[in-house]
Amino acid sequence: MPVVWIALIVAAAASAAALYGHYRDLPGWLTGPTICRLDGNGCAVLFRTPRARVLGVPNAALGLVLYAILATGVVARWPAMCLLVLTTPAVAMSIFLAASLIRNKRECRICWTGHLANAVLFACFALRALRG
């Protein structure tokens, strides 16, 4: 289960950085060299667009809540299927946002870190659910 904890910590760190970027400019090394040349070190492009919010709430804030709930579920030994169901919307949003990054040729280290962490969490919970 250490992989799950590493993925949760990485995902929470990426969400915290993205949430900070929603309100303030991030240093260029966190977003990437191409994005840093854009307005506000790229933060305005990446973290302040309509795609960075669901019903007005920053995706990163929703992510922090999700990762706290998942950590609680792991500690409390919730069924793997429950954790998988909770992770599914995050993975779906990651796929949508990753496709947008690729389509628009945007580089975002924080984004890709969070998307990868979501995929790892989904895979871990799916494997646990399959094993019963």
Summary of the structure (lengths in Angstrom):
residues: 132
radius of gyration: 15.0
end to end distance: 14.9
largest distance: 48.7
contacts: 409
relative contact order: 0.18
helix: 80%
strand: 3%
